[in-house]
């Protein structure tokens, strides 16, 4: 009984050793092909250069910036295009405005939410790079039942 398992194992090892020999022979053939090797090196160099260029273009634009939870009544400055979402999650009611603009604090209202009535308990808007923005309560510093999330678009 044990002999047949040993024989099967021995046969499998021989089969795998044969595969390794065949793959080694193919690898040797590929390594001996200098033109192919030079083309692969050139393609690799070009691909690495393109990747470096892409990184250089995207990093200043804020590509890959993480989404974050923003505090209410706090002024932020956008590094990249982004979407600000302000929504009521429960708790103390409030009136909220989404303010944006080139100055700090921003003064242009681009959204309004009011959880105390049934007008709207959500607001959102796009912010451009360099703009200041804030989710402002109707009474600065008020503990409101709203949350605010900034999501970079690029």
Secondary structure, 3 states (H helix, E strand, C coil): CHHHHHHHHHHHHHHHHHHHHHHHHHHHHHHHCHHHHHHHHHHHHHHHHHHHHHHHHHHCCCCCCCCEEECCCCCEECCCCEEEEEEECCCCCCEEEEEEECCCCCCEEEEEEECCCCCECEEEEEECCCCEEEEEECCCCCCCCEEEEEEECC
